[in-house]
Amino acid sequence: MTIPDMTSPDTAIRMTVVAVGPGDPDLLTIKGRQALEQADVVVGFQTVLDVVAGKTGAADIRPMAYRDQEAVLDFAQEQAQQGKSCVVCVWGDLNVSAKELLNRVRRRADTVELISGVSSIQIACSRAGISLEESVFITLHQRWDRGSELGELVELLNQGRRNVILLPRPYDFMPPAIAANAIADGAAPGQPVTVFQRLTLPDEQRWDGTLAQCAALPDEFSDLSIMVFPKPPEPDDA
């Protein structure tokens, strides 16, 4: 027997995910701002909600942490089920490191509207003076064994054909550890590297050096860090 689909346009649960950008409130997109202004409920991690402070109209604001994100998202689902407009805020680029949170939202809604934001990768390219079309992006947010994580990085660095933009995994695999492991796996200790922290925020920082120098640094980096490995200059540029 086929069970009929009881979901109708009037009963479907709808939720919206707004990417707020890399941190500067002025980089919030117009579409994202409109969704926030029209929302009945806005949820997100506190650091993300700080970016949209004052832009959420009369919405019920619900901060969440890793320990209670399921409960807060359940609340948002209940509100959406009642026909309220619910927005979940996340950092930057929805296609880079928001997969886990997006999956949680999708499990709770029949329809999820995604409103992309400015990517920190774009900002990093601008700060480093490199072109994205001449670069490769690697994220370590996906958890594999450490050897396979850095195998692609070391191979690309040794080829020297393209810039490499790498997103560290917060807390347990940060720039100094990445640099040390890359050297151990065969990357040149003298490979130049730039580490950007908290791009577009008032306390934005930039560090330039080599892999060996990075490996010797204290492991005290922001979880909002990006590493850029420039390719060797072309002969005409040298």
Order of alpha helices (4+ residues) and beta strands (2+ residues): beta-alpha-beta-alpha-beta-alpha-beta-alpha-beta-alpha-beta-alpha-beta-alpha-beta-beta-alpha-beta
